[in-house]
Amino acid sequence: LGNADAHYKLAAMYYLGRGVEKDKGKEILHLEEAAIDGHPKARYFLGNEEWENGNYERAVKHWIIAATQGEDKSIKILMLAFKDG
């Protein structure tokens, strides 16, 4: 997960504005790269991003993938999403 971790950390830097200017586009780009490389937390946060943008089916797909990779937060959020309909 070397590349995945690096992309995830870059996404966090762009999200927080640590050492770089905050940049949502670059944050998402690095989350996507990390997720493609198998980073479960990146996949979870992409799901959150999709949910906030009203892309509920895409969000659920990200969370399911993250859950199968062992991301516990994804399991919990899936339970809430399906409970609320």
JOKA-V350992 format. One record per residue. RES is the residue in one small letter. PHI is phi in whole degrees, 0 to 359 (NA if undefined). BURIAL is # if it has 16 or more other ideal C-beta (glycine too) atoms within 10 Angstrom, else .. Layout:
# JOKA-V350992
[[RES PHI BURIAL] [RES PHI BURIAL]]
This chain:
# JOKA-V350992
[[l NA .] [g 305 .] [n 295 .] [a 298 #] [d 296 .] [a 297 .] [h 296 #] [y 297 #] [k 293 .] [l 296 #] [a 301 #] [a 297 #] [m 298 #] [y 290 #] [y 292 #] [l 273 .] [g 76 .] [r 266 .] [g 81 .] [v 216 .] [e 286 .] [k 302 .] [d 207 .] [k 299 .] [g 299 .] [k 290 #] [e 301 #] [i 295 #] [l 305 .] [h 286 #] [l 297 #] [e 298 #] [e 297 #] [a 296 #] [a 297 #] [i 300 .] [d 277 #] [g 98 .] [h 274 #] [p 296 #] [k 292 #] [a 298 #] [r 297 #] [y 300 #] [f 291 #] [l 296 #] [g 299 #] [n 299 #] [e 298 #] [e 297 #] [w 299 #] [e 298 .] [n 269 .] [g 82 .] [n 266 .] [y 294 .] [e 295 .] [r 295 .] [a 300 #] [v 298 #] [k 300 .] [h 299 #] [w 294 #] [i 296 .] [i 298 #] [a 298 #] [a 296 #] [t 291 .] [q 269 #] [g 99 .] [e 278 #] [d 300 .] [k 299 #] [s 293 #] [i 297 .] [k 295 .] [i 289 #] [l 295 #] [m 300 .] [l 294 .] [a 298 .] [f 282 .] [k 294 .] [d 279 .] [g 90 .]]
